[in-house]
Amino acid sequence: MSAFSSSQAWASRYATFGHTSVLAIGNFDGIHLGHQAILRATVEHAHALNAVSTALTFDPSPRKVLRPESAPPRLSTNAQRMEWFNALGLEAVVVLPFTLDLARLSPDEFVEQILARDLHVKAVLVGENFRFGHKQAGDVKLLSELGKRHGFSVAIVAPVVYRGEVVSSTIIRREVAEGDVSHAARLLGRPFALTGEVISGTGTGRRFTFPTLNLAAEQELIPARGVYITRSCLEGETRSHRSVTNIGMRPTFNGSALSVETHLLGAPSAVTPKQMEVRFWKRLREEKKFSGPEELREQIARDIARANNFFSRLRRWRTLHQPA
């Protein structure tokens, strides 16, 4: 997959050689089940039209530039979005830096300059609430009219409904913030994940309870304080590790800063990794202050037993439900 920071860069790579695009446009924060439906349809359309399947997205999000005080924390980093775009089979991604100049483009100018002139678009796929152009004046009806003028079709992809609930980034943010990472994972189609650098902690865990890896998360949204069943991917390794992760202030040791501490189940890594990814499967309990290290150690041992039991049950379920 090729990534570009301008529509002109896409044009010099593809349009120069006569290629056209089939385009999905959106913020795609989290790339949840609804986004995946749009992106998979884009790849299928592109194959049918012999065009380049392309996602057009923005960084930072338009709301962060136009109304920063009300902009929600993002579920994913740009690097995560690139990884998921690639996994869904897109050929190209254009990540436009969202600036005030871009925000001032009228709907007509946005379509004419970016979609028609640069991206040589044959078809555009968007969600039904898609808005574009200065002051979000453009909607799907206007996009369809402009498509007729510029020779491209517009497909409105219906939202994905999961157990009677429309899948949206807003709901997933709420679930993550409240600690319901299991529900968030069902709407995302994968566990919510934090990524970042492994930093040195206070050494308290190694001395008094269980050794942990401390993550400086790159994501804006952190799950609610508590203890979680997780899987952790360490830099340079292909297999993930069963793990238990605590998010909180470490009240037993009078901590004053929020930390993300992960204990790997099984043999600890011989070398401390520089980067890691922590995938959240289930919340075990809220953060709690214990009388001292011994009581905390006993509780962590129970948390570890519950996590191992969870993964053992999951493995049995997958074995039973594997296709013959």
Secondary structure, 3 states (H helix, E strand, C coil): CEEECCHHHHHHHCHHHCCCEEEEECCCCCCCHHHHHHHHHHHHHHHHHCCEEEEEEEECCHHHHHCHHHCCCCCCCHHHHHHHHHHCCCCEEEEEECCHHHHCCCHHHHHHHHHHHHCCEEEEEEECCCCECHHHCECHHHHHHHHHHHCCEEEEECCCEECCEECCHHHHHHHHHHCCHHHHHHHHCCCEEEEEEEECCCCHHHHHCCCCEEEEECCCCCCCCEEEEEEEEECCCCCCEEEEEEEECCHHHCCCCCEEEEEECCCCCCCCCCEEEEEEEEEEECCCCCCCHHHHHHHHHHHHHHHHHHHHHHHHHHHHHCCC
